[in-house]
Amino acid sequence: MIERSEAEALAEGRHTDPFAVLGYHKTEQGGRIVALVPDAERLWAMAETETELAQVVPGVFCGAWEGGRYRLRARNAISTWDFEDPYRFGPVLGAIDEYLIGEGTHRRLWEVLGAHVITHEGVRGVHFAVWAPMARRVSVIGGFNNWDGRRHQMRRRGATGVWEIFVPGLRAGEAYKYEILGAGGQLLPLKADPLGFGAEHPPATSSVVRELGLHPWGDAAWLRGRAARQDIHAPVSIYEVHLVSWRRVPEENNRPLSYFELSAQLIDHVVDMGFTHIELLPVTEHPFEGSWGYQPIGLYAPTIRHGRPEEFAALIDAAHRRGVGVILDWVPGHFPMDAHGLRRFDGTALYEHADPREGFHHDWNTLIYNYGRREVANYLEANALFWLDQYHLDGLRVDAVASMLYRDYSRPQGEWVPNAKGGRENLEAIAFLQTVNKVSYGEMPGIMTMAEESTTYPGVTRPADKNGLGFGYKWNMGWMNDWLRYFSRDPIHRRWHHNDLTFASSYAYSENFVLPISHDEVVHGKSSMIGKMPGPDPDKFANLRAFYALQWAHPGKKLLFMGQEFGQWREWDHNGQLDWDLLAYPRHAGLCNLVRDLNRLYRSTPALHWGDAEPSGFAWIEADDAEHSVYVFERRAPKAKPVVIVANLTPVERTLRIGLPAAGGWREMLNTDSAHYGGNNWGNLGLIVAEEIAQSRRAYSAEVYLPPLAVVMFTPAGA
């Protein structure tokens, strides 16, 4: 028998090492079984023989056993049931895993932590493992044990702080949480699994056991050719999407589309429009719809709002089979304060900093990861690899990098802690970002990473081994702000702000840039893209057509948020869907035609994409004609025809002589005033001919007609 005090500690969930007592153990008196079954009145151990175990205290039973492997049979006044004893099974985690977890270098952390359906010692069930180093007890609870933390108290694995248990008989689909007793003996709020692969539908907050690897992938050809498609010399045109509000089903309670429905409808739209990539606003599980996914709790779980993990994988596969890449908006910069999340996970500041001057984000009322703690950095580094590996994602757009780089970001003087060198840079976050990029590029060939970074921090896209952050691309927030400010002005005032459009070219090659018109620009009173444009409706559309043409012509990869491709009037509403009915109106359909043709030209014309990150791919021809608000520049690529872009950003038609890089005939390849795009159909009939008349530092020039508020692109005629 065991001591009554020890039995009481087990029954009350106070025992610090239940596996040392429960299950089968050899003692000096012989073999014995100790079992914890709180609602049993009688209990038997069964193999070839059957032995009744004596009750020590209610719920705890003990008896001699020499029969080896066994099952248990319990009985109470209501029923009798047979089951496997979870405490008869040995550990699952190996010594190497323990070592790597403790060292903070387990690159494939998701393979050992979380909930995994496995066969262990010949029995099918679920293995649970979680990191909670300061906990006194950790139990896994769910409907399978009546949410009773006494029934499946976990095994502590040495100094790593990891707890594990194998629960025989469980299957995928079970909801679960962790019940944690803090170091001081306090019972904490029930916690979701930090490495859970699934979650309940919000507002429920439990994790759900999900199996990985169920989808049969068919994208091998895409993966083989991915590196060339995402090279800095390749065309990259990104459609940014919030899956919940892209399209809904009004007749079914306005539900969002499923991953399967998106695999058809969204991919069809993206292919038709000619985008090369989709960027998904965060699909990591998040409790608050209004956060758009930017306050995630389930970093390892695709949101259940659209379906199960294998269905999310099917969406990515469908995109790849149609030649479209998929980028995930990834949020390693902060996490929400919800009680079931990471906040004080084991009763201490485990994932976050204890000092709010380091660990609390004032802008978003969230907590900041402690990147200096090796296990926390490992948790996030492995998460990046998880999405790239398990779901074949082609890249990560890292959210709010500026907030990670600086300790004083959005903080008043005296409310931040300097780094070890006395400076404002977050050295631990910098090292973390460098590691993420080195590991991601090193282990997942052909992927790309992008930084949403709005400061002048140097070397964001410089390799990490050359003291850069190691990103593939950086969002050009300066370009976005300057150009939106310029285009929002009445054209009569643009002559005084001519430099707003030319300034970006002065630093266009300081980083590998993406030119983003993202979700952030069409919410919170900022107006939609068409709403930002000045003038009556025809001028608004003409201005926006010119904006898009210049965006696609300017050096840098392209990004456009959903709904802006057809000129949605309303700001984006995450609770609704896009106003697809607008496509019935000619100007909206015309704008959509323009974006489609811009993508087609961008992809098929080397001069328009080869030099997005190469200085030799761009040159000004006329940058100083502020009086007429006219801009002329050239895009070029090796062994390819150049393209000359001419913009007239006033509502006055003009005939001007422009410099050209070569003699001969030049043809219009795109004119935003085309009737096909909703314009007036004014342009240059036939060819323009470059004469040997010097203009704008070019030996050749031609007279061209420029429609009002329009952009015209020319390329040499002939084969």
N, C-alpha and C positions, 0 to 999 in steps of 0.2 A: 504493500500500500504506500501511498504518499502522505506526507504531512497534510493535515487539514488546512493549515495556514497557506500552504502552497496551492492546494486545490481551490481555496477561496480567492487567491490572487488570480488564478486562471479564470475562474467563473466571473470575476468582476472586471476582467480585462486590465489588471494591474501588473501582470507578470512581465518581467523585462526580457525573458528568453523562453517563450512557450515551447519552442522546438526541443529544448533540453529536457523537457518533461513529457510532452505529449507524443503519442505514437508508440512504436515498439522500441524498447530499450532493454539491454542486458544489464542486470544488476548482480550484486553478490549473491542474492537469493534466487537468481534465475531470470528468465525473460519475463517481461510484463508489458501490458498495454495500458496507457492512460489516454482517455478520450474525453473530449469536450463537446457535449451535445445538449445545449441549454434546454430544449423543450422535450427531451426524452425522460421517461420515467423508468424504463428498463433498457438495457443495452447488452448486445451479444457481439462477440467476435466470431467470425465464421471463416472456415476454410473447408477441409475435409471433415472437420469436427466443429462443434458449436460450443462456445463457452460464454456463460453470462458473466458480465463484469459488475463488480459491486459499486454502488453509488457512494462516493466519499462526501460530497456536498451536492446539492441540486445542480445537475448539469455536468458534473465531473464524475467519471467512472474509472475504475482501475481493476485489473485482474491479471493473474499469471497467464502466460502464453508462450508456447514453444513450437507453435505450428507454422512459423514463417509468415509468408504473405497472407493477408487477411482482408475481409470486408466487414462492415459493421451493419447490424440490424437494430433499429431503434423502435420503441413502442411507447405510445402514450394512450390516453383514454380515447383519442379520436382515430388514430391510424397506426400502421406499422410500415416502415420503409427501410430499404436496404441501400447502402451507399459506400463509396470508397472514402477512407479516412485520409484527408489531405496531409495529415501529419506522419503518415507512414512513408511518404516520398522524400527522396533525397534532394539536395540542391540542384538547380539547373545551371546557374551561372558558373563559369569556369574561372580558374585562377588568372588566366590572361585577361579576360574581360574585367575582372575585379581590378587588376593592376592598371589597365588602360583607363578605366573610369576614374580611379583615384588620381591618376596622373593628369587627367583632363585631356587625353589625346585619343579617345575612342571615336574615330571618324564615323563609324556606323552605329552610333548609339541607339538608334531605333531598333536594331536587331536584338538588343539585350534588355532594354528598358521598355516600359509600356505593357500592353496585354497581347500575348501571342497564343494562338491556337496551335498546340503542339501535341505530339505523342511522347509521353515521358514514362519510362519504365513500363512500356507496353500498354499504357492507358492514355486515351484521348482526353484532353482538357485544356485549360487556359493557364498560362504562366503569367503572373503579374510581378512586376519589379518597378520600384520607385526609389528615388533619391530623397532622403529626409534625415540628414545626419544628426540633428539635435533632438529628434523625436524619441520619446520613451517607448512608445508602441505605435505601430502602424497596422491597420487592418483593412482588408478589402471587403467592401459591403455592396449588396445589391439585392434584387428580388430573390436571387438564388439562396440567400441566407436571411431573408426577412429584414435586410438592412441592419443586421445585428453585428456590431463590431467585435463581439466576443468569439464568433464562430470561426473566423479566418484571420487570426492574428499572424502576422508575417514574420519571417526569419530575417534577423539582421546579419548582413554579410560583412563582418570585420570592420576595419577602419574607414571603408569607403563611404559609409553612411547609406548604403543601398539595402533595401528590404525586398524580400521576394517570397512568393508562395506559389505552388502549383495546386490549382483547384480542379480535381478530376471531374469529368462529366460535363463541364461547361462548354458552351458553343458560342460561335459568333452571334452577335445580336443582343447579348446581355448588357444591360445598363449597369454601371458600377461607379463607385467613388471610393476615396480613401478616408478612413476615420483615423485621425492622428491625435495621439496623446503627447502634448508638448513636454519639454524637459522639466517644467515645473509641475507636471501632473494635470495641467488644464486640458480639457477636451476642446479641440479647435473646430472651426466650421468645416463641414465636410468638403473635401477637395476633389476636383476633377483631376484626371491624370495628365501631367505635363507632357507626356509622350503618348497620349491616347490617339488612336488612329480614326476615331469616330466620336460623335456626340449626339445627344438627343436633340430633337427639334426645339429651338428656343420657344418659350422662355424656360423650359426645363434645362437643367445644367449638368446632368450626369454625362460621363464618358460612356462610350459604347464599344464593346469588343468587335473589332473589324479585322478581317484577314487581308493582308497585302498580297499583291501578285496574282489576283484572280483574273485580271483582264489579259486576253491573248493578244499581244502587241503585233502590229503589222506594219511598223514604220521603220524597218531596218534601212531601206533605201534613203529615207529622209535623214536618218542619223548619220549615214555614211557621207552624205553631201552637205551636212549642216555647216561645217566650218567655212566652206566657200560662200554659203548663203549669208553668213553673218560677219564676214570679213569687213574691215573698214572700207574696202573698195567696192563692196557690194551694195545694191539698193536695199535699204531698210526703211520701210514705211509702216508705221504701227497704228493700229486701231485700238484705242483704249476703251475698255468695256467694263461696266458694272453689271454683272450677270442678272441680278435681281430685277433691275429696272430697264434692261434693254427692251424686253418685250414681255408682256404678261398675258394671262388667259382670263379676260374679264368675265366670261360666262362660267368660270369655275372659281368664284370668289376671288378673282383678281390674282390668282397664284402666279408665281414666276415660272418660267420654263424649266423643265428638267434638263439634266445634263444630256440625256438622249435627244431631247427636242432641240437643244442648242447645237448638238452635233450636226444637225441638218440645217436649221434655220440660220443660226449665226454664221456657220462656216460658209453657207451659200452666199450670204450677203458680203462677207469679207472677200471671198473669191471673186464675186461679181464686181466689187469695187476696186479690186486690184491691190489691196494691202498685202504686204509680205508677212506681217506678224499681227497677232492679237496681244495686247497687254491686259491682263485681268486685274482689276482692283482686287484687294486681298480676298482670297477664297478660304483662307485659314479660318477655322471656326471662331465665331465672335457672338457674344450674347446680345449686344446692342445694335439693332439695325441701323440706327442713325449714325453710327461710327463709320459706315460704309466698309467695314472690315478692318479699319485702322486701329482698332483696340481688340486685338485677338487674344483669346485664352487657349484655344486648341491649335497651337502652332504646327502640330503634326497631323491635323485632321482637315480634309476638305469639307466645307460646310455642307451639312445635310439638307440645306434649303433646296438643293437641286437633285439630291440623290446620294447614293453610296459611293465609297472610294473607287470601286471598279468602274462605276459609271462616269466619274470624273476622268479616270484614265481613258475611257472610251472617247470622251470629248477631245482630249489631247491627241489621241491616235487619229481621230477623224480629221483634225486639222492637218496633221502631218501627211496623211494620205492625199490631201488636197493641195499640198505644197505650202502650207501656212505654218509659221512658227508660233510658239506661245511663250509669253513672258509672264512671270508672276510678280505682282507687287508684293514685296516682302517687308515685314515690319519688325526689325530687331532692335529698334530704338527705344521702345517703351512698352509697358503692358498695363492693363486696367486694374483698378483696385477692387474688383468684385471679390466677394468673400470666398467663392469657390475656386478662385484662380491661384496665381503664384504668390500673391501677397502673403508675407509671413507664413510661408508654406509649412514649415515644421515648427512654427511658434517663434521663429527668429527671422531676421532680415536675411533670407537665404538667397533669393535671386536678385534682390534689390540692395541698394546701399542702406545702412542703418541711419545715416545722417541725411535728413531731408534736403540739405544744401547740395547733396550729390544725387540723392535718390528720388526726388519728387519733381515732376515736370509741371510747372505752373500753367503753361498754355493749355494742356490737355487734361489736367487733373489725373495724371497717370504716374506710374513708377518707372524708374530707369534701371536697366540691368546693370549689375556690378560686373563689368567686363574684366576687371582685374582678378576675379575669382575663377580659377581654371575650370572648375566644373560648369560654371555658368557660361563661360565662353565656349566650352565644348558643346554644351546643349544647343547653342545657337549655330555654331559652325557645322555641327552634324545636321541641323535642321535645313541649312542651305543645301547640303549634299542630298538630303532626303528627297526634297522636291525635284531636284535635277535627276536623281537616280531612279526613284520609284515611279515618278510620273512623267519622266522623259521631257520635262520642261526645258526650254531652250535658253532661258536666261532668267535673271532676277533683276528687278528694278528695286533698289534699296531705298526705302522711304526715309525722309527727314535726316539725311546724313549730316547736314549742318548742325542739327541739334545734338548729334553724337560727338562731333569733333571738338566742341568748345564747352568747357565747364561753366562758363558764364553765359551760355546761350539763353537769352530771354530772362536773365536774372539781374536784379538790381545790385549795385555795389554792396558788398558785405554779406550777400546771400549765396555765395559760392565759395568753393574750396579750391585753392590753386593746386596745380600738380606738384609732383615731388621736386621739380626744378623751379617752382615758383611761378610758372606760366599758366596761361588760360587753356591751353590745348589739353584735351582728354587723351593722354598718352595711351591708356589702356584700350580705349575705344579705337584709336588709330591702329594699334597693333592687332586688335580683333578684326577690323575691316581688311587689313593687309592679309591676315591669315585666311579669312573667308575667300578672298579673291585668289590667293595662291592655291588653296586646296580645291576650289571650284574649277579653276582653269586647269589645274594639274590632274585632277581625277576624272573630269567630265569633258572630254575633247569637244571642241566646237561650240561650247556655250558662250554666252556673253553676260556681263553684269553692267548695270547702269546705276548711277548715283543721282538722286535728287539732291543737289547740293547748290546752295544759293549764295555762297560766299566766294571770296577770292583765294581760298585755300589752294596752295600750289600742288600740282602733280596729282590731281585726282585720277587721271587716266595714265599716269606714268607707272611703269611696272613697280611692284612692291620691292623687288630687289635693287631698284634704283631710287629707293626712298620715296616712292609714290604710294598712293593707296591701292593701285592695281586694278581699278575698274576699267572695263572696256570702253564705256561711254559715260558722259556727264550731261545731265539736262542743262540746257542753256537758258537759265532763268533771266539773265540780263537781256538776251535777245527778245524773249517773250515780253518782258515789261516795256522795253523801248518801243517795240513795234505796236503793241496794243495801245500804248499811249499816243503814238503818232496817228494811227488809223482812227482813233476815236475823235480826233480833232476835225473841225470843219475845214475842208480843203483850202479855204481862203487864208487860213493861218499856218498851213503846213510849211510854207516857205521859210518861216522862222524856226522851224524845228527839223530841218532837213537832215541834220546829223543823227537824229533818232534812228533813221534807217541805215545809215552808213557805219555807225559806230561798231556794230557787231562784227563787221568784217575786219576790224583792227585786231581782234583777238580770236577770230574764228578758228585758228589753228593752234591755239595755246593748249587746247584739250581736244579729245574726240567728242564732238557735241551731238546731242539730239535736240532738235527744235520742237519744244513741246507746247501744244495747246491742249491742256489737260482738263480734267474735271474741276480742278481748283479754280479755273478761270471762268466758270459758268455757273457759280453758286454764290450764296450769301450776298445777294444784292449786286453782284458784279455784272449781271446780265449775260445773256447768251452771246455767241459770236455775232450773229446778225443784229442783235440788239445793241451791240457796242458801236456799230457803224453809224456815221452821221448822215443826215439828209432824209428825204422822202424815200419810200420803199425802193423804187428803181435804183437810186443812188446807194442805198444800203447794200443791195445785192451786188452792184458793180464794185463797190469798195471791198466786199468780202471775197468776191472772185479774184480781185487783184491781190488781196492779202494772201490767199491760198497759192496763187501762181508764184508769187515771190517767195513764199515759204518753201515750196517745192523746188524752186530754182536756186535758193541760197545754200551755201555749203552747210552740211549737217544732215543727219538722219531725221526722218519726219515722224511726228506723232500727233494724232487728232482724236479728240474724245468723241464718243458716240453721239449722234444727233446733230453734230455740227457739220457733218458732211451734206446734210440737206437743209441746213439753215433753220433749225428749230427756234421758234421765237421765245418760248418759255425757258427760264432757267431749268437746269437739271433738277428733277425731283426724285429722290431715291424711293419714294413711296409709290410712284406711278410707273409709267412706261413712256418711251419716246412717242412723239406725235407723228406716227407713221402716215397718218392721213394727209399730211402736208405734201407728200409726194404727188398728190393729184393736181397740185398747182404748178403751172409752168416754171415760175422762177425757182421754186424749191427743187423741182425735178432737174432744171438746168444746172443748178449748183451741184447737185449730185452727179450729173454728167461730167461736170468739170473735174471734180475730185477723181472720178473714175479715169478720165483721160490723163490727168496729171500723174496718177500712179502708173498708167500704161507707159507714158513717155519717160517717166523717171526710171522705170525698170528696163526699158528697151534702149535707152540712150546713154551710153557710157559717160558722155561729157557731163550729164546731170547727176551722176552718182559716184563716179570713180574718185573724184577729188573732194568728197565730203570731208575728208580728214587729211588732204594733201594740199599744201599751199599752191602748188603748180596747177591746181585744178580750177583756180578762180582768178579773175583780174577785172578791175574796174576799167570801163571805157569812159564813162561820164558819171562822176560822183558829186559834182559841184554845181549842178544846175538847179540851185534852190529856187530861183526866180520862177521857173516853170514847174517845179516839183517833178522833174524828169530824172530817171535813173537808168543807166545803161551799164551792163556788165557782161562778162563772158565766162562761160563754163567750158572746160576742156578736159580731154583725157588722151593718153598716148594712143596713136594710131586710130583716132576716132574723129569724126566731124565735130567742130566746136558748135556751141549754141550761144547766141547773143540774145540777151533778155533786155527788153525795153519797157519801162513803166512810165505811164503818165497818170499821176495821182491828183489831178485836178479835173473838174467837170467840164473842161474846155478841150475840144478836139484840136490837134496840133499836127503840123507838118514840119519836121526837123531833119537836119542832116546829122547822121550818127556815124561815128567811126566804126570800121569793121576790120577784122583781122586778115582778110584775104579778098582778092579781086573776084569778079564773076557774079553769077546769079545767086541770090539768097531767097529762100521761100519761107512763108509763114508756116511754122509747125504747130503753133497754138496761139489763139487770140481769145482772150476772156470776154470780148464783146460779141462773140459768135452767138447767133440766135439759138444754136444748140444748147448754149449755156444760159439762156435767158436774156441775152444782150440785144443790141440794136443791129448787129450784123454788119458793122462798119469795119473796114480793114483795107489791106493792100492787095489789089487784084493782081494776079500773076506774080512774077518775080520782081524783086528789087535788085538793081544792078550796082555793085560796088565799083566806083570809079577811082582812079588814081588821084584823089584829092584828099590831102591830109586833113584829119579831123580828130580832135581828142587824143593826140599822140599816136594815132594810127595812120598808116600810109594810104589807106583806102577808106572810102565813105560812100554813103548813099542817102538819098532823101527817103524818109519813111513817113507814112501816115499813122498817127497815134489816136485811137478813139479815146473819148473821155473816160477817166477812171478805169483804165484798162492796162493789161500787160500783154505784150506781144513777144513771142519767141521766134527767132529766125535761125535757120541752119543752111549751110551751102546746098544748092540744088544739085541734082544729079546723083549718080550711084556712088 
